[in-house]
Amino acid sequence: MMDFKRQIEKLEAEAAECELIARLAVDKPKREAFEWLASRYRALAHDMTQELRKFSKERGHAALAEELHGHEIMSLDVPGPRRR
C-alpha cells in the first residue's frame, strides 16, 4: 500500500512541476501543453486515490482508508490544449 501512496505523491509532484513550468513558459503552446500535462497528472493522482480508498474499505483496511480520506488532491481546472 505504501508504494501506491508514494506513486500518488510522485504524480502530485510531477503535476506541481508541470504547473511551475507552465507559469514560467513564455510561449503559449508550451504553456498550454504543460497545463494540460499538470491536469492529467492531477487526474491520475485523484483516480489512484479514489481506487485505493475503495480497495482499502473493501479489504477492511480502515486505517488506510481513513488516512487517504484526509489526502486531498489539489484540483487544477485547466482546459486541454486547443485543437486547430
N, C-alpha and C positions, 0 to 999 in steps of 0.2 A: 504493500500500500504506500509506503513512503516513496517508492520510486515514482508512483503516479503523482504524488504531491510535488515531488521535485520536478517532474515533467511539466506540471501546471505552472509552477513558479518560473520555469525556463521559458515557457510560452509567454507569460506575462512580461518577463524581462525583454524578450525579443520584441514584443509589442511596444514597450516603452522606448526601446532603442529606435524602432521604426518611426515612432511619433517624433522623437527628437530630430532624426534625420529629415523628416517631412517639414518640421518647423524651420530647419536651417536651410532647406533647399531653396535655391534661387529660381530655378526654372519650374514652371507649372507642371509639366509631365512627370518630372521626378518627384515633386511634392505629392501629386495625386497617387503615384504608384506606391510611395511609402505610406501614405494614409490608408490606402487600400490594404496593403500588407499588414499594417497595425490592426486594422479591423478584423482581418482574417485570423491573426494570432489571438486576438481577444475572444473571437467566437470559438476557436478551438479550445482555449482555456476554459471558457464558460461551459462548453459541451462536456469536456472531460470532468469538470467539477460536478456537473449535474449527474452524469453517469456514475461517478464514484460515490456520490451521496446515495443514489438509488441502490447501487450494489451493496453498500455498507449497511443500509437499512434492511435489505433483503436477507443478508447474511448474518444479521444480528450484531453488527459492529457499531453499536450505538455511540460509543465514544468517538469513533472516527467520523461518523455521520454528523454528530454534534459539532465536532471541530471544523468540519467542512462547511457547516451551516454558517459559521461566522466568517468564512472565507468568501468575501465578495469580490467578484471580478469587476474591475473598473470598466465602465462602459464608454465606448467612444462611438458616437454617431457620425461616421464618416461615409459619405456616398462612395460608391465604387467608381472606378475610372470611367470617364465618358467615352462612349463609343462614337466613332466618326462615321 
